[in-house]
Amino acid sequence: MTYPTVVREAARVVAIEAARAYVANIRPIDVTNSGVLVRHLMAAETLLMDIVAAHTEPTEGAAA
């Protein structure tokens, strides 16, 4: 499925800003607490997957 370029650009900005907001709100992490570390890694992975998806989905006018 292709999306209008404006929609794709908006999705890219939203994905990148979500990652920036997440990083900005990270407080000092207790590195001895494996549960906290795992949650941060899973959240970071999800945000990165969103960024990749926003940049790889085709836009109008893109070659198929």
N, C-alpha and C positions, 0 to 999 in steps of 0.2 A: 504494500500500500504506500502511495506517495502522499505527502502532506504539503500544504502550501508553505513556501519558503518562510513566510512570516511566522507561522505556527512552529516550524522547526527551530527558528532562531530564538523564539520565546522559550521553547523547551530547553534549549541549550543554556540560556541565561538562568533559567530556574534551577536546572541541575547543578550548575557551577555555583550559584549563590547558596544553594542548600549545603553543598560541601563546605563552602567558606564559613557559613554560619555555624555548622557543626564544629569545625576546627576552632573557631573563635570562642566557642562556649566550653571547650574542654578545660577542665581544671587539672591541677596536678594529679597524676594517676598513681595509685598505690600499686607498684609493680609486683608486690608480693601477693596480690589478689588476682588469681587467674581468671575468675569470673568477670571481673571488670575489664581485664585485658581482652578477653574473648569478645565481650559485648562491643568494645571499641573497634576491634578488628572487623567484626561482622558489619557494624554500621558503616565503617569506611569502605568495605567491599561493596556494600549495597549502593552507596553514593557513587563510587567509581563506575559500577555497572550502569547506573542511570546516566552518567556523563557519556560513557561509551555509546549507549543506545541512542542518546540524543544526537550524537555526531555521526552515527552510521546509518540511520534510517534515511531513505531517499527523500528528496524534495522535488517539487514540480520542476520539470525541465531537466532533471538529472537523467543521465543515461541509465537504462535498466540493466 
